[in-house]
């Protein structure tokens, strides 16, 4: 009986030993791990989602208020600079222009009358001076009394004063004529404001009112856009926006035409980020976009921020404690695993990060966070193959 128990204990001990040896062997045998390979002609790009917008977008209306008599264009129409888009009822203003014209004519007539009065006053003064000269001569010969001579001199002074008044009347009437001309210019300008004209070559985005509506000064009649100013407003994650700069090439895809790509470049980078979504606003012009644009259409933008003749890229999920700048990775060196802290640079669209730090001689970076990775374990590098 005792012998059987000893045999059983021996078997259990033997099995435990075999299992322990198997575990030790399995734990220490070299494992095959994929490692990063140096890649050539690497393009670093960032992705953004946005909408089609226009840099020059104008809401235009009249500077005066009146009944809207005519609308000449509608949504989607192409209009040329200076083209009449709408017209207000002009009858009241035309009457004001006619009244201003009449005031100018009246001023011209009054000016002619005043000039004639000046000529008359000048002739009277000359006559009075001649009479005064004769009277003074007769007074010297004691032919007339002193009183008569003094009356003649007074008549000269009165005539001179009347000439001065006549000349002053001309100045007053000339001022009135200038005021009348200014009033005509003003009323004519207001009459011109009854016509709504295109400020530049444009496309009509929206017509906001209909004929017969009484509009006030400043009411929006049309929304216009300059078709040459169409661009895409894209939102880029702040984590990916650090390498953006003006002039970088971009590819644009419109939601309505997902199979067509259009080239462009970065034209403006907003100096204020979205505080809620933590995104940077970037405006991208389009070099070859469709002739007809639809404002507000969703667009995808891919911007090329850098190009590397060669780069070593590591998947983000293979980096422990990655903070956007540095993190730890496993290395294969001399057939064993070790860990190291590295500094990283650009990110790619497929969630890989460029390695900036120098690696130890012969060290390769493990690209998959597989189970069983531990410092000191034997390992074999299996280089990844990428298309």
Secondary structure, DSSP 8 states (H G I E B T S, - for coil): -HHHHHHHHHHHHHHHHHHHHHHHHHHHS-EEEEE--EEEEEEEEEEEEEEEEESSEEEE--SS-EEEEEE---TT-EE-TT-EEEEE--HHHHHHHHHHHHHHHHHHHHHHHHHHHHHHHHHHHHHHHHHHHHHHHHHHTTSS-HHHHHHHHHHHHHHHHHHHHHHHHHHHHHHHHHHHHHHHHHHHHHHHTTEEE-SSSEEEEEE---TT-EE-TT---EEEE-GGGEEEEEEEEGGG-TT--TT-EEEEEETTEEEEEEEEEEEEE-SS-BTTTTEEEEEEEESS--SS--TT-EEEEEEEEEEEEEEEEEEGGGSBT--SSEEEEEEEETTEEEEEEEEEEEE-TTSEEEE-S---TT-EEB-S--TT--TT-BEEEEE----
